[in-house]
Amino acid sequence: MELQRTEPPDGEHNERKDKDKDKDKDKDKEEARRLRRLQVMMSMVMSVISQDPDLTLEEAAEMAANARRAALTMFPGKELAYDILYRPRLQRLMNERFRLQ
């Protein structure tokens, strides 16, 4: 007894490919949206830390911690990327702003 392999007609196969491509495009768009949102958020946090004359060291540290928490909520499992990209910037900014060493 020989088994016959059945394949979907070309139209169905192409429809599946198109749906997969659409899903990939949607995922890419969503990731780009989250990435842009993260960039804007970090820019705002850094602006406030550098420019608000009434901001205390404790408030700045809390803002940095909250920004990290929000970033990792948007991008779970990306702690290393955050620590490489944003942590040094925030530390440098806080050192300059509050004369830390």
DRENTORMI-21584 format. One record per atom (N, C-alpha, C, O, CB): y, x, z negated; residue in one letter; residue number from 1. Coordinates in steps of 0.001 Angstrom, whole numbers, padded with zeros to 6 digits, always signed. Atoms other than C-alpha are relative to their C-alpha. Glycine has a CB too. Example, Ala and Ser with C-alpha at 12.3 -4.5 7.8 and 13.67 -1.06 7.14 Angstrom:
         Y         X         Z   res     n
   -001190   +000890   +000000     A     1
   -004500   +012300   -007800     A     1
   +001200   +000900   +000000     A     1
   +001181   +001936   -000665     A     1
   +000027   -000992   -001246     A     1
   -001190   -000820   +000060     S     2
   -001060   +013670   -007140     S     2
   +001090   -000770   -000730     S     2
   +002198   -000261   -000899     S     2
   +000462   +000414   +001415     S     2
***
This chain:
         Y         X         Z   res     n
   -001155   +000841   +000000     M     1
   +000000   +000000   +000000     M     1
   +001235   +000899   +000000     M     1
   +001346   +001822   -000806     M     1
   -000011   -000964   -001210     M     1
   -001193   -000817   -000161     E     2
   +003315   +001441   +001042     E     2
   +001213   -000791   -000466     E     2
   +001390   -001953   -000100     E     2
   +000169   +000453   +001471     E     2
   -001207   +000656   +000480     L     3
   +006559   +000631   -000707     L     3
   +001115   +000200   +001012     L     3
   +001329   +001295   +001533     L     3
   +000412   +000542   -001387     L     3
   -001134   -000099   -000908     Q     4
   +009493   -000135   +001463     Q     4
   +001272   +000086   -000821     Q     4
   +001465   -000623   -001808     Q     4
   +000050   -001205   +000975     Q     4
   -001271   -000163   +000686     R     5
   +012868   +000988   +000396     R     5
   +001014   -000912   +000670     R     5
   +001222   -000875   +001882     R     5
   +000474   +001487   +000020     R     5
   -001006   +000891   -000567     T     6
   +015503   -001624   +000804     T     6
   +001372   +000479   -000410     T     6
   +001616   +000777   -001579     T     6
   -000224   -001459   -000449     T     6
   -001370   -000407   +000255     E     7
   +019113   -000669   +001078     E     7
   +000906   -001158   +000338     E     7
   +000620   -001942   +001243     E     7
   +000381   +001262   +000810     E     7
   -000923   +001097   -000290     P     8
   +022027   -003028   +000981     P     8
   +000606   +000182   +001383     P     8
   +000758   +001306   +001862     P     8
   +001112   -000079   -001069     P     8
   -000665   -000110   -001290     P     9
   +023637   -003827   +004280     P     9
   +001263   +000844   -000137     P     9
   +001854   +000922   -001214     P     9
   +000338   -001397   +000562     P     9
   -001147   -000902   +000031     D    10
   +026453   -001456   +005204     D    10
   +001231   -000648   -000615     D    10
   +001975   +000021   -001332     D    10
   +000321   +000473   +001394     D    10
   -001176   +000682   +000532     G    11
   +029090   -004030   +004308     G    11
   +000011   -000006   -001518     G    11
   +001051   +000249   -002126     G    11
   +000060   -001421   +000518     G    11
   +000071   +000037   +001459     E    12
   +027887   -004360   +000705     E    12
   +000211   +001387   -000592     E    12
   +000880   +001540   -001614     E    12
   -001347   -000568   -000455     E    12
   -000125   -001373   +000483     H    13
   +027650   -000594   +000276     H    13
   +001464   +000445   +000053     H    13
   +001962   +001079   -000877     H    13
   -000888   +000955   +000837     H    13
   -001415   -000364   -000138     N    14
   +031200   -000121   +001549     N    14
   +000869   -000749   -000999     N    14
   +001842   -000199   -001513     N    14
   +000486   -000281   +001421     N    14
   -000766   +000775   +000979     E    15
   +032485   -002912   -000710     E    15
   -000099   +000632   -001380     E    15
   +000883   +000680   -002120     E    15
   -000496   -001454   -000048     E    15
   +000179   -000656   +001285     R    16
   +031012   -001136   -003721     R    16
   +000824   +001280   -000068     R    16
   +001438   +001570   -001095     R    16
   -001479   +000306   -000245     R    16
   -000799   -001225   -000042     K    17
   +032651   +002124   -002673     K    17
   +001478   -000320   -000170     K    17
   +002195   +000368   -000897     K    17
   -000232   +000753   +001320     K    17
   -001406   +000399   +000117     D    18
   +035983   +000348   -002279     D    18
   +000336   -000422   -001419     D    18
   +001398   -000071   -001932     D    18
   +000315   -001139   +000969     D    18
   -000234   +000433   +001372     K    19
   +035666   -001253   -005713     K    19
   +000052   +001194   -000945     K    19
   +000883   +001242   -001852     K    19
   -001088   -000977   -000445     K    19
   -000008   -001207   +000835     D    20
   +034825   +002120   -007271     D    20
   +001294   +000786   +000197     D    20
   +001858   +001308   -000764     D    20
   -001216   +000891   +000327     D    20
   -001254   -000701   -000281     K    21
   +037838   +003689   -005558     K    21
   +001171   -000712   -000676     K    21
   +002062   -000066   -001229     K    21
   +000238   +000099   +001524     K    21
   -001063   +000771   +000650     D    22
   +040067   +000876   -006838     D    22
   -000013   +000227   -001511     D    22
   +001041   +000369   -002131     D    22
   -000155   -001502   +000312     D    22
   +000104   -000248   +001436     K    23
   +038750   +001384   -010376     K    23
   +000521   +001392   -000343     K    23
   +001225   +001571   -001336     K    23
   -001455   -000156   -000470     K    23
   -000475   -001360   +000234     D    24
   +039392   +005125   -010120     D    24
   +001520   +000072   +000113     D    24
   +002173   +000753   -000677     D    24
   -000651   +000972   +000990     D    24
   -001455   +000009   -000161     K    25
   +042925   +004491   -008870     K    25
   +000670   -000645   -001204     K    25
   +001696   -000163   -001685     K    25
   +000398   -000740   +001284     K    25
   -000553   +000676   +001176     D    26
   +043563   +002074   -011736     D    26
   -000054   +000909   -001225     D    26
   +000897   +000960   -002006     D    26
   -000763   -001307   -000277     D    26
   +000125   -000922   +001126     K    27
   +042264   +004627   -014255     K    27
   +001027   +001124   +000112     K    27
   +001633   +001520   -000883     K    27
   -001423   +000581   -000067     K    27
   -000977   -001069   -000214     D    28
   +044458   +007327   -012723     D    28
   +001412   -000485   -000299     D    28
   +002202   +000225   -000922     D    28
   -000084   +000524   +001439     D    28
   -001323   +000560   +000265     K    29
   +047508   +005067   -012838     K    29
   +000223   -000195   -001496     K    29
   +001301   +000096   -002013     K    29
   +000174   -001333   +000736     K    29
   -000109   +000224   +001445     E    30
   +046823   +004159   -016464     E    30
   +000180   +001329   -000734     E    30
   +000998   +001428   -001647     E    30
   -001249   -000741   -000533     E    30
   -000144   -001305   +000644     E    31
   +046392   +007802   -017449     E    31
   +001387   +000591   +000274     E    31
   +001996   +001180   -000620     E    31
   -001097   +000965   +000491     E    31
   -001337   -000489   -000338     A    32
   +049611   +008728   -015624     A    32
   +001060   -000725   -000828     A    32
   +002036   -000113   -001262     A    32
   +000279   -000185   +001506     A    32
   -000923   +000795   +000812     R    33
   +051404   +005915   -017480     R    33
   -000004   +000494   -001455     R    33
   +001049   +000660   -002071     R    33
   -000380   -001502   +000062     R    33
   +000102   -000484   +001378     R    34
   +050092   +007123   -020845     R    34
   +000601   +001394   -000136     R    34
   +001259   +001697   -001131     R    34
   -001465   +000012   -000457     R    34
   -000541   -001349   +000034     L    35
   +051007   +010709   -020021     L    35
   +001521   -000022   +000043     L    35
   +002170   +000718   -000696     L    35
   -000547   +000822   +001161     L    35
   -001455   +000109   -000068     R    36
   +054555   +009748   -019065     R    36
   +000564   -000544   -001310     R    36
   +001613   -000100   -001776     R    36
   +000416   -000900   +001173     R    36
   -000418   +000568   +001281     R    37
   +054842   +007685   -022235     R    37
   -000006   +001071   -001097     R    37
   +000911   +001135   -001916     R    37
   -000923   -001174   -000394     R    37
   +000092   -001100   +000953     L    38
   +053710   +010691   -024292     L    38
   +001154   +000980   +000195     L    38
   +001772   +001414   -000777     L    38
   -001345   +000726   +000146     L    38
   -001083   -000938   -000285     Q    39
   +056236   +012954   -022570     Q    39
   +001344   -000542   -000478     Q    39
   +002134   +000187   -001077     Q    39
   +000060   +000303   +001497     Q    39
   -001258   +000612   +000438     V    40
   +059094   +010537   -023225     V    40
   +000063   -000026   -001527     V    40
   +001097   +000292   -002113     V    40
   +000144   -001438   +000574     V    40
   +000033   +000062   +001458     M    41
   +058033   +010077   -026843     M    41
   +000267   +001375   -000610     M    41
   +001063   +001493   -001542     M    41
   -001353   -000540   -000481     M    41
   -000181   -001341   +000550     M    42
   +057829   +013823   -027490     M    42
   +001418   +000502   +000258     M    42
   +001998   +001186   -000584     M    42
   -001025   +000971   +000603     M    42
   -001376   -000380   -000300     S    43
   +061165   +014374   -025800     S    43
   +000965   -000648   -000992     S    43
   +001896   -000003   -001474     S    43
   +000367   -000397   +001439     S    43
   -000862   +000708   +000959     M    44
   +062766   +011756   -028047     M    44
   -000128   +000586   -001403     M    44
   +000872   +000773   -002095     M    44
   -000348   -001496   -000027     M    44
   +000219   -000582   +001326     V    45
   +061199   +013212   -031190     V    45
   +000709   +001344   -000101     V    45
   +001381   +001618   -001095     V    45
   -001512   +000164   -000286     V    45
   -000635   -001314   +000028     M    46
   +062398   +016706   -030302     M    46
   +001523   -000120   +000040     M    46
   +002225   +000677   -000583     M    46
   -000490   +000850   +001174     M    46
   -001448   +000214   -000041     S    47
   +065872   +015397   -029503     S    47
   +000536   -000408   -001360     S    47
   +001565   +000100   -001807     S    47
   +000353   -001060   +001036     S    47
   -000445   +000460   +001322     V    48
   +066166   +013622   -032835     V    48
   -000053   +001159   -001000     V    48
   +000883   +001355   -001775     V    48
   -000880   -001187   -000497     V    48
   +000123   -001113   +000940     I    49
   +064902   +016654   -034756     I    49
   +001118   +001023   +000232     I    49
   +001665   +001571   -000725     I    49
   -001387   +000676   +000139     I    49
   -001014   -001026   -000271     S    50
   +067363   +018952   -033022     S    50
   +001427   -000505   -000162     S    50
   +002329   +000295   -000410     S    50
   -000179   +000534   +001394     S    50
   -001380   +000489   -000066     Q    51
   +070400   +016656   -032985     Q    51
   +000472   -000835   -001179     Q    51
   +001680   -000944   -001387     Q    51
   +000161   -000794   +001212     Q    51
   -000429   +000866   +001100     D    52
   +070419   +014368   -036035     D    52
   +000445   +000854   -001185     D    52
   -000387   +001509   -001812     D    52
   -001144   -000964   -000422     D    52
   -000496   -000865   +001079     P    53
   +072647   +016093   -038617     P    53
   -000450   -000443   -001396     P    53
   -000442   +000358   -002331     P    53
   +001506   +000045   +000042     P    53
   +000398   +000517   +001311     D    54
   +071414   +013887   -041465     D    54
   -001504   +000078   -000248     D    54
   -001973   -000282   -001327     D    54
   +000451   -001428   -000139     D    54
   +001459   -000052   +000113     L    55
   +067707   +014478   -040852     L    55
   -000417   +001097   -000978     L    55
   +000048   +002233   -000888     L    55
   -000645   +000240   +001383     L    55
   +000508   -000993   +000956     T    56
   +065900   +016214   -043719     T    56
   -001257   +000653   +000559     T    56
   -001857   +000165   +001517     T    56
   -000296   -000656   -001380     T    56
   +001232   -000686   -000397     L    57
   +063029   +018656   -043376     L    57
   -001201   -000924   -000163     L    57
   -002085   -000942   +000694     L    57
   -000200   +001283   -000831     L    57
   +001123   +000913   +000255     E    58
   +060662   +016066   -044860     E    58
   -000075   -001086   +001070     E    58
   -001159   -001429   +001541     E    58
   +000134   -000642   -001393     E    58
   -000019   +001032   -001044     E    59
   +061754   +013415   -042370     E    59
   -000435   +000573   +001349     E    59
   -001156   -000078   +002105     E    59
   +001406   -000616   +000120     E    59
   +000399   -000643   -001251     A    60
   +061362   +015844   -039480     A    60
   -001502   +000253   +000022     A    60
   -002156   +000035   +001043     A    60
   +000761   +001317   +000195     A    60
   +001444   -000236   +000089     A    61
   +057871   +016789   -040664     A    61
   -000774   -001301   +000159     A    61
   -001825   -001334   +000800     A    61
   -000356   +000663   -001338     A    61
   +000645   +001305   -000138     E    62
   +056977   +013111   -040954     E    62
   +000045   -000487   +001449     E    62
   -000929   -001046   +001954     E    62
   +000673   -001027   -000921     E    62
   -000100   +000377   -001420     M    63
   +058258   +012463   -037421     M    63
   -001007   +000777   +000847     M    63
   -001644   +000212   +001736     M    63
   +001430   +000247   +000525     M    63
   +000950   -000831   -000750     A    64
   +056164   +015356   -036101     A    64
   -001437   -000481   -000238     A    64
   -002232   -000557   +000699     A    64
   +000142   +001491   -000407     A    64
   +001350   +000490   +000315     A    65
   +053053   +014065   -037898     A    65
   -000264   -001346   +000667     A    65
   -001353   -001576   +001194     A    65
   -000187   -000124   -001523     A    65
   +000161   +001304   -000648     N    66
   +053616   +010530   -036604     N    66
   -000133   +000143   +001518     N    66
   -000891   -000592   +002151     N    66
   +001190   -000910   -000338     N    66
   +000103   -000235   -001445     A    67
   +054116   +011853   -033067     A    67
   -001396   +000501   +000358     A    67
   -001968   +000094   +001369     A    67
   +001070   +001018   +000467     A    67
   +001351   -000509   -000243     R    68
   +050823   +013746   -033298     R    68
   -001013   -001138   -000080     R    68
   -001901   -001253   +000765     R    68
   -000358   +001110   -001015     R    68
   +000911   +001140   +000174     R    69
   +049039   +010642   -034563     R    69
   +000070   -000932   +001214     R    69
   -000961   -001375   +001720     R    69
   +000346   -000781   -001296     R    69
   -000164   +000881   -001161     A    70
   +050481   +008539   -031729     A    70
   -000586   +000636   +001260     A    70
   -001226   -000042   +002064     A    70
   +001487   -000327   +000217     A    70
   +000530   -000695   -001174     A    71
   +049584   +011169   -029127     A    71
   -001523   -000039   +000019     A    71
   -002134   -000245   +001067     A    71
   +000489   +001453   +000028     A    71
   +001464   +000001   +000057     L    72
   +045991   +011328   -030328     L    72
   -000567   -001411   +000100     L    72
   -001735   -001584   +000447     L    72
   -000478   +000658   -001290     L    72
   +000428   +001378   -000239     T    73
   +045798   +007543   -030286     T    73
   -000018   -000278   +001499     T    73
   -000919   -000943   +002010     T    73
   +000934   -001004   -000730     T    73
   -000058   +000180   -001457     M    74
   +046845   +007605   -026634     M    74
   -001070   +000821   +000713     M    74
   -001620   +000391   +001726     M    74
   +001384   +000386   +000527     M    74
   +000966   -000913   -000615     F    75
   +044517   +010531   -025845     F    75
   -000987   +000485   -001059     F    75
   -000869   +001610   -001545     F    75
   +000722   +001206   +000669     F    75
   +000972   -000380   +001036     P    76
   +041585   +010555   -028300     P    76
   -000773   +001259   +000406     P    76
   -001131   +001442   +001569     P    76
   -000983   -001160   -000266     P    76
   +000788   -001201   -000244     G    77
   +039783   +013862   -028627     G    77
   +000784   +001148   +000622     G    77
   +000192   +002161   +000997     G    77
   -001144   -000335   +000877     G    77
   -000813   -001037   -000646     K    78
   +042674   +015914   -027243     K    78
   +000832   +000785   -001010     K    78
   +001956   +001194   -000717     K    78
   +000917   -000627   +001044     K    78
   -000709   -000727   +001042     E    79
   +043655   +017632   -030483     E    79
   +000392   +001398   +000453     E    79
   +001517   +001839   +000221     E    79
   -000851   +000082   -001250     E    79
   -000267   -001366   -000437     L    80
   +043386   +021092   -028945     L    80
   +001148   +000039   +001006     L    80
   +002021   +000903   +000922     L    80
   -001260   +000619   +000614     L    80
   -001076   +000050   -000993     A    81
   +045609   +020158   -026010     A    81
   +001345   -000236   -000691     A    81
   +002339   +000406   -000351     A    81
   -000272   -001112   +001047     A    81
   -001239   +000264   +000734     Y    82
   +048225   +018744   -028396     Y    82
   +000442   +001252   -000754     Y    82
   +001615   +001624   -000727     Y    82
   -000186   -001183   -000981     Y    82
   -000331   -001181   +000791     D    83
   +048045   +021820   -030612     D    83
   +000485   +001162   +000866     D    83
   +001261   +001999   +000405     D    83
   -001206   +000432   -000809     D    83
   -000445   -001060   -000915     I    84
   +048525   +024095   -027601     I    84
   +001352   -000339   +000619     I    84
   +002208   +000535   +000757     I    84
   -001041   +000226   +001107     I    84
   -001209   +000383   -000731     L    85
   +051283   +022114   -025880     L    85
   +001185   -000352   -000889     L    85
   +002290   +000147   -000672     L    85
   -000302   -001160   +000880     L    85
   -001124   +000559   +000744     Y    86
   +053382   +020366   -028495     Y    86
   +000226   +000610   -001380     Y    86
   +001370   +000719   -001823     Y    86
   -000197   -001453   -000150     Y    86
   -000167   -000529   +001348     R    87
   +052727   +021896   -031895     R    87
   +000924   +001226   -000048     R    87
   +001810   +001283   -000901     R    87
   -001353   +000360   -000574     R    87
   -000911   -001159   +000043     P    88
   +054377   +025260   -031096     P    88
   +001455   -000378   +000279     P    88
   +002368   +000195   -000315     P    88
   -000449   +001047   +001008     P    88
   -001368   +000440   -000298     R    89
   +057418   +023493   -029630     R    89
   +000654   -000618   -001230     R    89
   +001802   -000319   -001560     R    89
   +000000   -001010   +001160     R    89
   -000547   +000654   +001192     L    90
   +057864   +021352   -032723     L    90
   +000228   +001011   -001121     L    90
   +001239   +000944   -001821     L    90
   -000943   -001118   -000480     L    90
   -000163   -001016   +001037     Q    91
   +057323   +024312   -035055     Q    91
   +001227   +000871   +000282     Q    91
   +002017   +001146   -000621     Q    91
   -001265   +000875   -000099     Q    91
   -001143   -000828   -000371     R    92
   +059850   +026441   -033159     R    92
   +001306   -000764   -000237     R    92
   +002274   -000222   -000770     R    92
   -000108   +000443   +001479     R    92
   -001194   +000831   +000173     L    93
   +062350   +023589   -033165     L    93
   +000352   -000175   -001473     L    93
   +001517   -000072   -001855     L    93
   -000208   -001368   +000649     L    93
   -000250   +000183   +001428     M    94
   +061952   +022970   -036884     M    94
   +000421   +001316   -000654     M    94
   +001267   +001316   -001548     M    94
   -001250   -000559   -000694     M    94
   -000412   -001304   +000534     N    95
   +062209   +026699   -037639     N    95
   +001458   +000270   +000314     N    95
   +002199   +000749   -000545     N    95
   -000878   +001123   +000570     N    95
   -001387   -000219   -000387     E    96
   +065478   +026886   -035712     E    96
   +000938   -000958   -000739     E    96
   +001995   -000560   -001229     E    96
   +000158   -000167   +001512     E    96
   -000861   +001042   +000572     R    97
   +066877   +023651   -037090     R    97
   +000199   +000156   -001496     R    97
   +001304   -000029   -002005     R    97
   -000577   -001359   +000284     R    97
   -000047   -000069   +001460     F    98
   +066037   +024220   -040757     F    98
   -000046   +001433   -000524     F    98
   -000200   +001651   -001725     F    98
   -001147   -000788   -000586     F    98
   -000018   -001423   +000362     R    99
   +066139   +028035   -040758     R    99
   -001229   +000387   -000836     R    99
   -001110   +001015   -001888     R    99
   +001287   +000333   -000776     R    99
   +001257   -000304   +000689     L   100
   +062488   +028340   -041798     L   100
   -000571   +001325   +000511     L   100
   -000295   +001742   +001636     L   100
   -001029   -001147   +000203     L   100
   +000735   -001210   -000439     Q   101
   +060412   +031504   -041664     Q   101
   -001127   +000280   -000919     Q   101
   -001859   +001250   -000720     Q   101
   +000912   +001218   +000071     Q   101
***
